[in-house]
Amino acid sequence: MKERKKYSKEEKLRIVQEAAEQGVKVTLDKYGLYPATYYDWKRKLQAMGEKGLEWGMTPEHLKEIRRLEKQNQQLKQLLAEQQLESKLKDELLKKKYPWARGKN
């Protein structure tokens, strides 16, 4: 029984591109791949882009990643706004109470 090789995202992308240029059968024979494997990679590439070729990536995973990235960006923006607000309040207090600057 032949040991299965795990392909990296870059290798999968190169194989799919090579098959498009040189023909599917020739490329699959060259790498010893099953047509189902190739067409699965091709479908994932078309549906999800290069991220789809990462191991175990499904549309649901990609959707969750995008949702978390969006949430992370919103939290970063919220934190930046709070830090700016805090800094402005500190500046106003320093102007209003100059005698309290040296105390901490």
ABEGO torsion letter per residue (X at the ends): XBBBBBBBAAAAAAAAAAAAAAEAAAAAAAAGBBAAAAAAAAAAAAAAEAAAABBGBBAAAAAAAAAAAAAAAAAAAAAAAAAAAAAAAAAAAAAABAAAAABX
